[in-house]
Each structure stands twice: as C-alpha cells, then as structure tokens.
Amino acid sequence: MTIEIRPITAAEANEYLRVLPYVNGFPQEEPEPSAWYAGSAAWPPQVPPTAAQVEEYAADLQADWIRPQAAFVDGKIAGASAIVSVQVTVPGGQQGALGGVTSTAVLPTYRRRGLLRKIMSAMLDDCRERGEFLAGLSASEATIYGRYGFSPATFQHRWEVRRTDVAFRSEFTDPGALELVDGAVAGEAWPVLHERVRAERVGEISPLPGKWEGLAAGGLPADGSGPAHHLLHRDASGAVDGAAIFRLPWSPDPAQTGVLQVEAFEALTSDAYRALWGLLLDFDLTKRVVAARRPVDEPLRWMLTNPRALKLTRTRDNLWLRVLDVRRALEARTYAATDSLVLDVSDDLYGAGRWRLDAAPDGATCTAVDEEPDISLTVNELASLYLGGVRASELLYAGRVLERTPGAVSRLDAVLRPDRAPHNAVGF
Ligand SMILES: CC(=O)SCCNC(=O)CCNC(=O)[C@H](O)C(C)(C)COP(=O)(O)OP(=O)(O)OC[C@H]1O[C@@H](n2cnc3c(N)ncnc32)[C@H](O)[C@@H]1OP(=O)(O)O
C-alpha cells in the first residue's frame, strides 16, 4: 500500500466528492438552525455529485483561499481535508492569520490507519510556512483534534424562551427603526454589518467568499423550516446597526407550531439589540422563541423581569484553536493588565519553548528565554486561553496547567481577561 499526501488538482474534483459526503453527522449531529449555511449551496454534495457540484468544486480547488490536501492510497483518494485562509479577531482588534481546517473525511474503509494524522501534519506545516500563526476548526467530535494541539477557545449557547414568560424590566423607546426587508436587501446589509461586528468581537472570523450569496438569492436550505424573514435595525441616521434572520416553521404537530427560530442576530449597539429582541420576543401567534449559535455572555437575560425564563438548551464548544507560532500569537494581541510571566509551553508536534511574555494594554513582547517558568502548560491549554474565553484558574483546578510561582495563574488570568466573551457566529 503506497500513501501519498498532496494537494488535489481540479481534474480530481469528481474523486474528491466521493469522500466529502462522509463528513456527515456534522452539523446534522444535532441540527443547528443557521442561515449561515446559506452560502454553501453545494453542501453537502450529493452521491453521486451533480455535474454542477463537480464544476463548483473544481473551481474551488483552483481558488487561492482554499487548500485541499488528500491522502492518495495506491493512487486513489482515501481521505481529504482542506485549509481555508481566514482572519480571526484577537483581543485588541487585530486580525490574526488563521488556517481554518474544514471538510475533513476519510473513507470508512480506510479509517484508523493514520491517514488523518498524515494529512493534518502536512496542513499544519503548510500553515506555518505561510505565516498563519493559528489554525482553527469546528470539531465534529470532541475526541479527535486534541492530539494535534487543538483545544476549544470559544463556546456557544442555544436557548429558548416561552413568549408568555417574557416581560421586559423597562420600557424602551427606540431612537431608530426596524424594517422587514427581502433577501436581496439583507444580502447587501449583512456583509457591511458583519465587518463592523467582527472588528469588535474577539473570535469572529472573516467570511469565506460566497458566504452571503444564499441570502441575496433567497436560496436558503429547503429543510421544511419555511422561508427566511429578514429584519434590519437602522439608527437615527438610517445606518444599519443590527439585523436578524428568523423563520416561522410550520408543523402538522400542534406542539411544534408557533416557534420563532432565530438563525442569525447581530447588533452593534444596545438600541439595536433591545429593539430587535423586543420585536422577536413578542411576536403575535408565536409561543416560543429558539435562538442558536448565541454568545455565552448574552445580555438578554438582564433585560427580563424573570431572567430564568431564558432556558439554555445547549452549550457547546465552537471554535477550536491551535497555536502554530507562540511568539507571534502572543505578540498579536493586547492585554488587560501589565505584567511579565515566563511560560513553559510544550508541543508534541513542534517542540517545547520557554517564553517571557511582557504583556501590556497596548501590546506585548514575547521572548525565548532560559529562565525558571512561572507556569507550565501545553500548546492545547494555550489555545483555550488565547482569546480569553477560558480562565487559567479553571485549567489549574483541572490539572491542566502547573503553577510554579505562587499567584502566577491569577496574574495570567488578569492579563488575559476579555472585555466580552469571545464568540464567532460565522463559521468556515
Ligand atoms: C474540522 C472538520 O472537518 S470536522 C469533520 C471531521 N470528519 C468526520 O467526523 C467524518 C467522519 N470521520 C472520519 O472521516 C474519520 O474518522 C476522521 C477523519 C475523523 C479520522 O480519520 P482517520 O484517518 O481514521 O484518523 P487517524 O487514523 O489518522 O487517527 C489519528 C488518531 O485519531 C484517533 N481518532 C480518529 N478518529 C477518531 C474519532 N472519531 N474519535 C476518537 N478518536 C479518533 C485515532 O484513534 C488515532 O489515535 P492515535 O493518535 O492515538 O493513534
């Protein structure tokens, strides 16, 4: 058996599409209503793929934003994955170069023979060579990617609320206005709004080409959940500062009717946030509101007289990170406090390093040193800590970081403390 790991050519698109349908179970594992899949008209590929899908993937294989790699066993594709080049917002607002791992699958007949390990190693080497100091992914299963140095860095909630349980703590007079628009108008508004949102929201990702096309075409997945409704909020000057996409799915089961499903929601201001939820949570003829892919620091409960009315129905990891260049990653972000700590970071793939982090609110320097460390950790824990979504003290109690200087973990938490929980709504 000969194994070759190499990029896929456009001429091999048809064969590549035999592997991709095996990325199943995700996101179908637990359907996450999300208009964000709207851009992926050709996903998942049919078996056998249509001529249009083969053409579309052949074009993707030649695009510069995606770098598929395959394991060829005796000359045939037995497994594949791809890296997409995106930017992630890091604390301080800088854009971090991130290689996003996506569309990973090995044919069922070739699993557990080390093909993914070989593909992953080639892809991470490629990211490092290109200067991507982070890699990231959404994991189909939480047991797969830790061995390659990935670890959860952002988390998301799904919640629901019964309309009869909703009462707002205070009256709100909107200085702006809400408007229902069609997909074409929403398709123009979302890219602009999202650029502004992601400039502020740590963890948010730059959208892939074509991400918004499904909105503009009104072509959302035909999953029976009904047409998408697009809501915009404009401030007093008329600029869009918030938007939501929701559906009112119909079901023959009376228990399932009257659900308003929020698939996308972004607000740049408190006014937009309050106005949009004000309408969505008091929508005639609905019984419940369900919202998915929401940040863990959702302010909404603080607007309600009964904060318990908002029931979390799912919490899970979202963006997993892999730090590929410790110095560049730590120097790319800013910090909540000024301090200096020596971190001993072990990394099975790329070797250990000892780093002095001189952190400050306006940036940092990170220097390779040969001093006694204040904290020892692996590159996995560093990935979870990096955006500020996980505290070092939590990992200390879990036995995942070692405090060598008393008080060092609290000091690390103080410098990494985020303004808001990192979150990303738009995936890749
Ligand atoms: C970012 C994304 O694309 S998420 C989508 C991921 N894809 C899927 O879930 C589709 C279904 N699964 C698959 O196609 C395959 O099982 C893959 C791609 C997850 C793994 O491919 P394989 O070639 O079988 O993995 P490989 O043999 O290299 O395994 C490497 C290691 O991971 C372990 N491993 C692989 N898959 C799994 C799994 N699903 N659960 C737990 N451990 C796993 C192996 O036991 C092995 O462990 P070791 O390092 O201790 O020896």
The ligand as a Tripos MOL2 file, in Angstrom:
@<TRIPOS>MOLECULE
LIG
   51    53     1     0     0
SMALL
NO_CHARGES

@<TRIPOS>ATOM
      1 C1        -12.8380   20.1070   11.0990 C.3       1 LIG1
      2 C2        -13.7030   19.0470   10.4740 C.2       1 LIG1
      3 O1        -13.6360   18.8760    9.2910 O.2       1 LIG1
      4 S1        -14.7450   18.1450   11.4640 S.3       1 LIG1
      5 C3        -15.2330   16.7210   10.4640 C.3       1 LIG1
      6 C4        -14.4040   15.5100   10.7960 C.3       1 LIG1
      7 N1        -14.8850   14.3990    9.9860 N.am      1 LIG1
      8 C5        -15.7160   13.4440   10.4610 C.2       1 LIG1
      9 O2        -16.1040   13.4100   11.6110 O.2       1 LIG1
     10 C6        -16.1910   12.4470    9.4170 C.3       1 LIG1
     11 C7        -16.2030   11.0240    9.9480 C.3       1 LIG1
     12 N2        -14.8600   10.5880   10.4440 N.am      1 LIG1
     13 C8        -13.8190   10.3750    9.6090 C.2       1 LIG1
     14 O3        -13.8890   10.5470    8.3860 O.2       1 LIG1
     15 C9        -12.5280    9.8900   10.2400 C.3       1 LIG1
     16 O4        -12.8250    9.0770   11.3440 O.3       1 LIG1
     17 C10       -11.6160   11.0460   10.7290 C.3       1 LIG1
     18 C11       -11.3170   11.9820    9.5710 C.3       1 LIG1
     19 C12       -12.2370   11.8390   11.8620 C.3       1 LIG1
     20 C13       -10.3070   10.4220   11.2610 C.3       1 LIG1
     21 O5         -9.5950    9.8520   10.1860 O.3       1 LIG1
     22 P1         -8.5990    8.6190   10.3940 P.3       1 LIG1
     23 O6         -7.7360    8.5440    9.1920 O.co2     1 LIG1
     24 O7         -9.3860    7.4460   10.7730 O.co2     1 LIG1
     25 O8         -7.7400    9.1130   11.6310 O.3       1 LIG1
     26 P2         -6.2940    8.5450   12.0110 P.3       1 LIG1
     27 O9         -6.2470    7.0750   11.6910 O.co2     1 LIG1
     28 O10        -5.2250    9.3970   11.4370 O.co2     1 LIG1
     29 O11        -6.3620    8.7600   13.5520 O.3       1 LIG1
     30 C14        -5.4490    9.5180   14.2630 C.3       1 LIG1
     31 C15        -5.7800    9.3460   15.7220 C.3       1 LIG1
     32 O12        -7.0790    9.8640   15.9770 O.3       1 LIG1
     33 C16        -7.9080    8.8640   16.5640 C.3       1 LIG1
     34 N3         -9.2490    9.0940   16.0270 N.ar      1 LIG1
     35 C17        -9.5540    9.2780   14.7410 C.ar      1 LIG1
     36 N4        -10.8700    9.4860   14.6160 N.ar      1 LIG1
     37 C18       -11.3950    9.4660   15.8530 C.ar      1 LIG1
     38 C19       -12.7010    9.6220   16.3700 C.ar      1 LIG1
     39 N5        -13.7260    9.8450   15.5600 N.pl3     1 LIG1
     40 N6        -12.8660    9.5620   17.7120 N.ar      1 LIG1
     41 C20       -11.8210    9.3180   18.5230 C.ar      1 LIG1
     42 N7        -10.5400    9.1650   18.0780 N.ar      1 LIG1
     43 C21       -10.3440    9.2230   16.7600 C.ar      1 LIG1
     44 C22        -7.2940    7.5630   16.1290 C.3       1 LIG1
     45 O13        -7.6410    6.5320   17.0420 O.3       1 LIG1
     46 C23        -5.8200    7.8950   16.1940 C.3       1 LIG1
     47 O14        -5.3710    7.8910   17.5350 O.3       1 LIG1
     48 P3         -3.8100    7.7880   17.9380 P.3       1 LIG1
     49 O15        -3.1610    9.0690   17.5320 O.co2     1 LIG1
     50 O16        -3.8800    7.6230   19.4230 O.co2     1 LIG1
     51 O17        -3.2980    6.6080   17.1960 O.co2     1 LIG1
@<TRIPOS>BOND
     1     1     2 1
     2     2     3 2
     3     2     4 1
     4     4     5 1
     5     5     6 1
     6     6     7 1
     7     7     8 1
     8     8     9 2
     9     8    10 1
    10    10    11 1
    11    11    12 1
    12    12    13 1
    13    13    14 2
    14    13    15 1
    15    15    16 1
    16    15    17 1
    17    17    18 1
    18    17    19 1
    19    17    20 1
    20    20    21 1
    21    21    22 1
    22    22    23 2
    23    22    24 1
    24    22    25 1
    25    25    26 1
    26    26    27 2
    27    26    28 1
    28    26    29 1
    29    29    30 1
    30    30    31 1
    31    31    32 1
    32    31    46 1
    33    32    33 1
    34    33    34 1
    35    33    44 1
    36    34    35 ar
    37    34    43 ar
    38    35    36 ar
    39    36    37 ar
    40    37    38 ar
    41    37    43 ar
    42    38    39 1
    43    38    40 ar
    44    40    41 ar
    45    41    42 ar
    46    42    43 ar
    47    44    45 1
    48    44    46 1
    49    46    47 1
    50    47    48 1
    51    48    49 2
    52    48    50 1
    53    48    51 1
@<TRIPOS>SUBSTRUCTURE
     1 LIG1         1 GROUP 0 **** ****
